[in-house]
């Protein structure tokens, strides 16, 4: 049971770190253009119509 004294604060800190990283990624614009990436993979850049 004495292990819980260490594990609970570590788990809370890791959860808080994940939340901070997620909020940072939203504010930095990581999720702004989801449609563009999904359609960009379908574009054939090697197609030469010359």
HUHUSUL-V486633 format. One record per residue. N is the residue number from 1. RES is the residue in one small letter. SS is DSSP state (helix for helix, strand for strand, loop for the rest). PHI is phi in degrees with one decimal (NA if undefined). PSI is psi in radians with two decimals (none if undefined). Layout:
n: [N & N]
res: [RES & RES]
ss: [SS & SS]
phi: [PHI & PHI]
psi: [PSI & PSI]
//
This chain:
n: [1 & 2 & 3 & 4 & 5 & 6 & 7 & 8 & 9 & 10 & 11 & 12 & 13 & 14 & 15 & 16 & 17 & 18 & 19 & 20 & 21 & 22 & 23 & 24 & 25 & 26 & 27 & 28 & 29 & 30 & 31 & 32 & 33 & 34 & 35 & 36 & 37 & 38 & 39 & 40 & 41 & 42 & 43 & 44 & 45 & 46 & 47 & 48 & 49 & 50]
res: [x & x & x & x & x & x & x & x & x & x & x & x & x & x & x & x & x & x & x & x & x & x & x & x & x & x & x & x & x & x & x & x & x & x & x & x & x & x & x & x & x & x & x & x & x & x & x & x & x & x]
ss: [loop & loop & loop & helix & helix & helix & helix & helix & helix & helix & helix & helix & helix & helix & helix & helix & helix & helix & helix & helix & helix & helix & helix & helix & helix & helix & helix & loop & loop & loop & loop & loop & loop & helix & helix & helix & helix & helix & helix & helix & loop & loop & loop & loop & loop & loop & loop & loop & loop & loop]
phi: [NA & -70.7 & -68.1 & -62.3 & -63.1 & -91.6 & -71.6 & -65.4 & -64.4 & -65.0 & -64.4 & -66.4 & -67.4 & -66.5 & -64.2 & -66.0 & -63.3 & -64.6 & -65.5 & -64.1 & -64.0 & -66.9 & -64.4 & -63.0 & -68.2 & -69.5 & -69.5 & -87.5 & 88.5 & -68.5 & -113.7 & -74.6 & -120.0 & -77.5 & -70.7 & -63.0 & -68.0 & -69.0 & -89.2 & -64.6 & -70.7 & -85.6 & -78.3 & -94.3 & -81.7 & -86.4 & -76.5 & -105.8 & -96.3 & -70.8]
psi: [-0.42 & -0.30 & -0.53 & -0.45 & -0.55 & -0.67 & -0.66 & -0.84 & -0.62 & -0.76 & -0.70 & -0.69 & -0.70 & -0.67 & -0.73 & -0.69 & -0.72 & -0.70 & -0.74 & -0.74 & -0.68 & -0.77 & -0.69 & -0.71 & -0.57 & -0.77 & -0.45 & -0.01 & 0.44 & -0.42 & 0.43 & -0.76 & 1.34 & -0.59 & -0.63 & -0.74 & -0.62 & -0.58 & -0.44 & -0.53 & -0.37 & -0.21 & 2.23 & 1.82 & -0.27 & 0.02 & 1.92 & 2.01 & 0.29 & none]
//
